[in-house]
Amino acid sequence: METTNIKEQIENLEPQVDDPLLTAVQVKKILQTSLTNLYAIIRSGKLTATNIGSGAKRSNWRIRKSDLDSFLFEGEHKKEI
């Protein structure tokens, strides 16, 4: 059985550009809503997002395009926005 080391595995990884990360501002513009409303949707769990900010006072949300697409196609946003 042939094994490869972790360094070789990492070098062979290709970047995932199929599912880009969008900023909260980009998503706000797509949904034509306010950041306050977008954050409320994220807090409700209806739209999955990741906070990559550091510290309690700084938030820097990223939303996968596929998660935004799922949210849009479910129709939940019509009630929220």
N, C-alpha and C positions, 0 to 999 in steps of 0.2 A: 504494500500500500504506500503510495507516494504522498508525502505531506509537503505543504508549502508553508513557509514561515509567514508570520503576520506582516512583515515589511513588504513582502512580495504581493500579498493580498491587497494591502493598502495601495500600492503602486498601480495595481490593475483596476482599481475602482474608477468608474467614470462618473462625472458629475451628473446629478439628476436634474435635467432641465425640462423634463416632461411635465413637471408639476411645480412651477415657480412659486416662490413666496411673494405675497403682496403685502404692502404696508397698509396700516389702518387708513391712511389718507387716500390711498388708491382705491380701497374697498368702499370708503365713504363716497367717493366720486361715482363709482360704478352703481352703488345703491341709491345715489342722490339723497343722502341723509346726512345728519350731523354726526360728529364724532361721539357726542354724548349718547345718541341713540344707538350707534354702532356698538359702543362699549356695553350698553344695556343688553343688546342682543347676544354679545359674547358672554357676559355674566350669566345670562339665562341658560346658556348651554346649547342654544339653537344653532350657533355658528362656532365651529371649533377654531381656536386661535392659540398662539403661543406667545407669551411675553418674554422677549429676549432682553429686556431692560434690566439694569442693575439698581438695587436700592428700592426702598418703598416709594419714594417720590417720583421715580422715573419709570414710565412704562413705554415699551417699544414693541407693539404687537405686530405679529406676522400671521397671515392667513394663507393657507395653501389654496391655490386656484381650484383644485378639485373639491375642497371643502366649501368654497364659495359657490361653485357650480351646484353641488348637492343642496345647499341652502336655497339657492334660487329655484331649482327644479322642484323642491318640496312644496313651494308656495307659502311657506311660513312667513316670509318677509312681507307679504302684502298686509298682514295684520300689524306688523311691527312698525313699518316705515310711515 
